[in-house]
Amino acid sequence: MRSDNYAPVGHAGARETDVASGLRFKFGANWRAFLKSVDESRVQQAEASLQQMLDTSHLHGMRILDVGCGSGLFSLAARRLGATVHSFDFDPDAVAAAEELKRRFAPGDALWTIETGSALDRRYLDGLGQFDLVYAFGVLHHTGAMWEALENMAPLVKPGGKLFVSIYNDQGKPSQRWWWIKRTYNRLPPPLRFLVLWMSALWLWWRPMLKDFLLLHPFRTWRGYLHQRGMSPWHDLVDWVGGFPFEVAKPEQVFDFYRRRGFSLERLVTRGGSFGCNQFLLRKCE
């Protein structure tokens, strides 16, 4: 996948420079908008998705790192399942969103910390220590240096600990087309971006929408999206279309990458050749 020249991670204006030049999507702004729809049912769905993937009913006694925490929804879910949670994000709006979510659902909780940080900043990461679980869902392919970010996750997992990472599936030419769509979206003036967004929405949703209407259950798939990790279909659509930088990988590439670094695969959920994220639950050898 093609790359661009991104501002250095340590540069004070890196994010602002990249956003202004159309090289980076304002992920945090989208997550702050998503907070308006977060309620108890969404938090419970997020908890259930963690329990299912990790095959456990609780996370008591575990120390968890949420990499690129976004809205903070899954940090909150992990905390409510009993874990001590450290969250960080590169985008200050995302950090503000997570802090707002904490104020709403876990005010004053000393076992959940939230910071500004980058998955590419080795100095910052080296100061965090090691964790029972490192959670990086749908994040590292948006850093502009995906393989470096994947490399940086390995030392953060303690021996015997787990890494839960998800990476966009490599579809070949369709992924290349989406790269250009995302790049175009971010380069357009904000008032014109709705053109790309609505055309993409039509392309992605017309089949399930038509099927629902034919089965006399209009919008059932859209409404049922809540049960997919407690997320919002609209905000996920904006995140997908705008999400840039954008890199992809085949499942075997990610698996082989971590196998060579002393990890074994515990669970894999693939997209079956479609767009979206392949999910990997890996255990670090002791």
Residue pairs with C-beta under 8 A, 6 or more apart in sequence:
1 175
1 176
1 179
1 246
1 247
1 248
2 176
2 179
3 144
3 245
4 23
4 144
4 245
5 23
6 14
6 18
6 23
6 24
6 144
6 145
6 245
7 13
7 14
7 15
7 17
7 18
8 14
9 90
9 118
9 120
9 121
10 121
11 17
15 24
15 90
15 91
15 92
18 24
18 144
19 25
19 26
19 186
22 183
22 186
22 187
22 188
23 144
23 186
23 244
23 245
24 144
24 186
24 244
24 245
25 142
25 182
25 185
25 186
25 239
25 242
25 243
25 244
26 91
26 93
26 242
27 70
27 91
27 93
27 94
27 142
27 239
27 243
28 70
28 89
28 91
28 92
28 93
28 94
28 95
28 96
28 97
29 93
30 235
30 238
30 239
30 242
31 70
31 71
31 93
31 94
31 97
31 235
32 71
32 93
32 94
32 96
32 97
32 100
33 235
34 71
34 97
34 232
34 235
35 71
35 97
35 100
35 101
37 232
37 235
38 71
38 73
38 101
38 104
38 230
41 226
41 230
42 73
42 226
42 230
42 231
43 73
43 76
43 77
43 80
43 105
43 230
44 230
45 226
45 227
45 228
45 229
45 230
46 73
46 74
46 76
46 77
46 229
46 230
47 77
47 80
47 81
49 77
49 228
49 229
49 230
50 59
50 74
50 77
50 78
50 81
51 57
51 81
53 164
53 267
53 269
53 279
53 281
54 133
54 162
54 164
54 281
55 267
58 81
58 82
59 78
59 81
59 82
59 83
59 133
60 81
60 82
60 83
61 82
61 132
62 82
62 83
62 84
62 132
62 133
63 83
63 84
63 86
63 131
63 132
63 133
64 75
64 78
64 83
64 84
64 85
64 86
64 131
64 132
64 133
64 134
64 135
65 85
65 86
65 87
65 88
65 128
65 131
65 133
65 134
65 135
65 156
66 72
66 74
66 75
66 78
66 85
66 86
66 87
66 88
66 135
67 88
67 119
67 134
67 135
67 136
67 139
67 140
67 153
68 88
68 89
68 90
68 94
68 119
68 136
68 138
68 139
68 140
68 142
69 75
69 87
69 88
69 89
69 94
69 95
69 98
69 114
70 89
70 94
70 97
70 98
70 139
71 94
71 97
71 98
71 101
72 87
72 97
72 98
72 99
72 101
72 102
72 114
73 101
73 230
73 231
74 135
74 137
74 229
75 85
75 87
75 98
75 112
75 114
76 101
76 102
76 105
76 106
76 112
77 230
78 85
78 133
78 135
79 85
79 106
79 109
79 111
79 112
80 106
83 132
83 133
84 111
84 112
85 111
85 112
85 113
86 112
86 113
86 115
86 128
86 131
87 98
87 112
87 113
87 114
87 115
88 95
88 114
88 115
88 116
88 117
88 118
88 124
89 95
89 98
89 116
89 117
90 116
90 117
90 118
90 119
90 143
92 116
95 114
95 115
95 116
98 114
99 114
102 109
102 112
102 114
106 112
117 124
117 125
118 124
118 143
119 125
119 136
119 139
119 140
119 143
119 149
119 152
119 153
120 143
120 144
120 145
120 148
120 149
120 152
122 152
125 152
125 155
125 156
126 155
128 156
130 155
130 156
130 157
130 158
130 161
131 156
131 157
131 158
131 161
132 158
132 161
132 162
133 157
133 161
133 162
133 163
133 164
134 153
134 156
134 157
134 161
134 162
134 163
134 164
134 165
135 164
136 149
136 153
136 163
136 164
136 165
136 166
137 164
137 165
137 166
137 277
137 279
138 166
138 168
138 277
139 149
140 146
140 149
140 150
140 153
140 165
140 167
141 167
141 168
141 245
141 246
141 247
141 248
141 249
142 243
142 244
142 245
142 246
142 247
143 149
143 245
144 245
146 167
146 247
146 249
147 257
150 165
150 167
150 254
150 257
150 258
151 261
153 163
153 165
154 163
154 258
154 261
154 262
154 263
154 284
157 163
157 263
157 284
158 284
159 284
159 285
159 286
160 283
160 284
160 285
160 286
161 283
161 284
162 266
162 281
162 282
162 283
162 284
163 258
163 263
163 280
163 281
163 282
163 283
163 284
164 279
164 280
164 281
164 282
165 254
165 279
165 280
165 282
166 277
166 278
166 279
166 280
167 248
167 249
167 254
167 277
167 278
167 280
168 175
168 246
168 247
168 248
168 249
168 275
168 276
168 277
168 278
169 175
169 248
169 249
169 250
169 251
169 270
169 271
169 273
169 274
169 275
169 276
169 277
169 278
170 248
170 249
170 250
170 253
171 248
171 273
171 274
171 275
174 275
175 248
175 275
178 246
178 275
179 246
181 196
181 200
181 241
182 241
182 242
182 243
182 244
182 246
183 244
183 246
184 196
185 193
185 196
185 197
185 241
185 242
185 244
186 242
186 244
188 195
188 196
193 242
196 241
197 237
197 238
197 241
197 242
200 237
200 240
200 241
201 237
201 241
204 237
204 240
205 222
208 221
208 222
209 218
209 219
209 221
209 222
211 221
212 218
212 219
212 220
212 221
212 222
222 233
225 231
225 232
225 233
225 236
226 232
240 275
249 278
251 268
251 270
251 278
251 280
254 278
254 280
255 265
255 268
255 280
258 265
258 280
258 282
259 265
262 284
262 285
263 282
263 283
263 284
263 285
264 282
264 283
264 285
265 280
265 281
265 282
266 281
266 282
266 283
267 279
267 280
267 281
268 278
268 279
268 280
268 281
269 278
269 279
270 278
270 279
271 277
271 278
